[in-house]
Amino acid sequence: MLRSSSNSASASVSTTPADLSTMTWREYHESTKHSVESLRRAPHVLDWANIPDPFRHYEGVPVLDLPADPPIPETPALEVLRGAAGSTPAGDGPTFLSQLLFYSAAISASKRIPSTGHRYALRVNPSSGNLHPTEFHFLTRGLKEWPDGLYHYLPSAHMAEQRVTGDLEIKVAGSSAPIVFVLTTIAWREAWKYRDRAYRYCLHDMGHAWQALALAARAIGCDSFAVGHFPDDEIAQFCCLPEDEWPMLIVELRGSSIPVREPDACETVWYGGHANQLSKERTAYPRIDGIHCVTKLGKGACRGISPAEPAPTGSGEIQLPPPASSTRAFGEVARMRRSALDFLGGVQSMSSAELSAILAASTQPFSADFGGAHFIQLYLYAHRVDGLEPGVYRFWPERAELELIKSGDQRVAAAGLSLGQELAGNACVALSMIGDLARAVRAHGDRGYRHAHFEAGAIGHRLYLAAEALGLGATGIGAFYDEEVHRYLNLAPEQGQVVYHFAIGYPVPDPRLEA
Ligand SMILES: Cc1cc2nc3c(=O)[nH]c(=O)nc-3n(C[C@H](O)[C@H](O)[C@H](O)COP(=O)(O)O)c2cc1C
């Protein structure tokens, strides 16, 4: 059952449902900004009886086992983040897929709430509110000992639901790859908590999921290429998606490490399956439908992506030192990554070589049709980094330099700007990601709104893994006072908009965490 949303936490622009067919990305973005006033005006009480099921499944289809305990990718995570490829001993399709998914999308830990005994699952990929809007579908052609077809990954059981068998093809980069993922989002899962702002979280989560997949693939010897520019409805139809699930990214995998055979010339059999209902009731969020619609592409509109105007370049007075190193294996780092609930604060600092390694991980190129241009700039609130005066810095990636923007203690400001979340002040360093949304849209059309947010999520994922590899912790922060951040950083409108916050430091132990 669908009910309508009564109000919005963030309607600073008077976009009424009647306007939504002509809503622009800018109106959506403006209308979902947090301010003290927007939160006061429309407080939100979570309807726990109606929380969406975090696990989608398709009833009535065959389910294929993925072997337990796949081999661990041993290449050091920091090397994978720097672009080094690993290899895999997996000699057959099931083991290969199991390894790939175990290190990119599987359940990796659980938490238990002591007062109620309630347990819930955490995954390799992080998610705002642990609500997990992203689903992993994949198409295989010619994998050894694995039938060709279209599958949906079930993280709850580490199994694959077989939705179609037969020789299907999605041609991404001119020829078909042996494995093609279609990552989808279920916006209602996020909207249940974050209402209209939820679309932004879905895009970030997608960026995280993409990098979780792309880096796991690299760690086992595959190249990946992501496509953000595709005809939405056609892909949704191809994957037989229910109406609450939207395709967002296509990721193809290639490489000699994939165990292949000749594709089957067998008949195509559609099982499809019946998607489970996630909640008793679903609230309609017309602004989310509006921004999704505005950023969709039709068949004829996929002509490709124009080159973007160059990103601003600059320099700073502080040269970062050579990056710190770490030998921790990718497999261990990917599965141990967690979001810190809070950081220790106090006096313990991180080294500037660690900061250098973490920032270096964020600058590696993205293999994607929208990866030719960068739309995200990093601003740092340095609280406790050896050799760095407390202050706000702008990071210039080309020369690994930091430019001092504001000096002085930033702990109160960083926490305050992050909606009063103390973890941003207790971390060693907090970050604002500033997205040049207007430049992204000029180059990629309205689809650029998605791409800039994917990039922010993807950078976030690299920050998480680099921090974990170095024995630190991190947390993505989607909640911040948008305009306050712009004012604090003295950003002119043409310099972009804050799209994501992040915090890195020494995590406080979480007694609820179970391996
Ligand atoms: C896009 C995004 C936004 C997030 N925003 C916040 C936030 O504002 N505050 C917070 O404490 N955690 C935030 N998190 C962390 C999630 O709560 C965390 O990923 C989730 O609980 C799952 O835990 P895990 O990362 O340890 O797997 C965010 C994560 C993502 C990916």
The ligand as a MOL file (V3000), in Angstrom:
LIG
                    3D

  0  0  0     0  0            999 V3000
M  V30 BEGIN CTAB
M  V30 COUNTS 31 33 0 0 0
M  V30 BEGIN ATOM
M  V30 1 C 26.1800 7.6270 2.6270 0
M  V30 2 C 26.3780 7.3180 4.0810 0
M  V30 3 C 25.9910 8.2430 5.0400 0
M  V30 4 C 26.1840 7.9640 6.4020 0
M  V30 5 N 25.8560 8.9210 7.3340 0
M  V30 6 C 26.1280 8.6980 8.6480 0
M  V30 7 C 25.9100 9.7250 9.6090 0
M  V30 8 O 25.4570 10.8380 9.2820 0
M  V30 9 N 26.2380 9.4550 10.9130 0
M  V30 10 C 26.7580 8.2380 11.3000 0
M  V30 11 O 27.0460 8.0390 12.4860 0
M  V30 12 N 26.9680 7.2440 10.3950 0
M  V30 13 C 26.6790 7.4600 9.0840 0
M  V30 14 N 26.9430 6.4690 8.1550 0
M  V30 15 C 27.4830 5.1690 8.5810 0
M  V30 16 C 26.3760 4.1000 8.5710 0
M  V30 17 O 25.5360 4.2920 9.6820 0
M  V30 18 C 27.0060 2.7080 8.5520 0
M  V30 19 O 27.6030 2.5200 7.3040 0
M  V30 20 C 25.9780 1.6270 8.7930 0
M  V30 21 O 25.4630 1.6770 10.0880 0
M  V30 22 C 26.5640 0.2470 8.5580 0
M  V30 23 O 27.6790 0.0490 9.3800 0
M  V30 24 P 29.0840 -0.3710 8.7700 0
M  V30 25 O 29.5610 0.7750 7.9320 0
M  V30 26 O 29.9550 -0.6260 9.9650 0
M  V30 27 O 28.8790 -1.5920 7.9250 0
M  V30 28 C 26.7500 6.7310 6.8050 0
M  V30 29 C 27.1360 5.7930 5.8260 0
M  V30 30 C 26.9580 6.0860 4.4880 0
M  V30 31 C 27.4000 5.0790 3.4640 0
M  V30 END ATOM
M  V30 BEGIN BOND
M  V30 1 1 1 2
M  V30 2 1 2 3
M  V30 3 2 2 30
M  V30 4 2 3 4
M  V30 5 1 4 5
M  V30 6 1 4 28
M  V30 7 2 5 6
M  V30 8 1 6 7
M  V30 9 1 6 13
M  V30 10 2 7 8
M  V30 11 1 7 9
M  V30 12 1 9 10
M  V30 13 2 10 11
M  V30 14 1 10 12
M  V30 15 2 12 13
M  V30 16 1 13 14
M  V30 17 1 14 15
M  V30 18 1 14 28
M  V30 19 1 15 16
M  V30 20 1 16 17
M  V30 21 1 16 18
M  V30 22 1 18 19
M  V30 23 1 18 20
M  V30 24 1 20 21
M  V30 25 1 20 22
M  V30 26 1 22 23
M  V30 27 1 23 24
M  V30 28 2 24 25
M  V30 29 1 24 26
M  V30 30 1 24 27
M  V30 31 2 28 29
M  V30 32 1 29 30
M  V30 33 1 30 31
M  V30 END BOND
M  V30 END CTAB
M  END
